[in-house]
Amino acid sequence: MKTILFQGDSITDAGRDKSGNPLPPGAGLGVGYPLLVAARLLCDQPGKWNIVNKAISGNRVVDLYARWKIDTLKIKPDILSIMIGVNDTWHEKGSGNGVEVPRYERIYRELLQWTKDTLPNIQFVLLEPYVHVFGAVADDWVDEIKQRQDVVKKLAKEFNAIFIPSQEILDKALAKAPQDHWTADGVHPRLAGHQLFADAWLKAVLNY
């Protein structure tokens, strides 16, 4: 059985179980795209996957670093899926406690290298951060988020990771329905938004 681990912030957390209690397969994953990915895999390939979600709402890349050993390396995933970066901007705009882009890149790279050194056969799946300008998101977020997206694309190439273009996926969806159909506030996905990411994740990973 192979282990898939989801890491990130509230987008990935989506209300997942944090009790630490033993859970049956597919339980406690929250109500977001990790659950939708798990539902498909557990239905189509029973007995093949152990799926874990360790994302925590509000996390920045530095918060991932602080808990990486216990919440990632100890789990020894075969596939590690990460979406991180929007809070590194959001916390700066809101409270002056964000993570500037060069430091974001440096710490993100260190996390990936640390993981690769520890688990040489791991497969990374990197989802870029994204925003839509409405709700919680102002115009002055866009350029910085774009810089973070460029960082994730660069790191995906460096580490031979599967890259998920979250921004492009969400932008294309606007042709079908307005912003508030896909996200509640420009950041947090509604159910349809989570389905977009789950579909993209499954297509990219299963066809890799």
Secondary structure, DSSP 4 states (H G I P E B T S, - for coil): -EEEEEEESHHHHTT---S-----TTTT--SSHHHHHHHHHHHHSTTTEEEEE---TT--HHHHHHHHHHHTGGG--SEEEEE--HHHHHHHHHHS----HHHHHHHHHHHHHHHHHHSTT-EEEEEPP---SSTT--GGGHHHHHHHHHHHHHHHHHTT-EEE-HHHHHHHHTTTS-HHHHBSSSSSB-HHHHHHHHHHHHHHHHT-
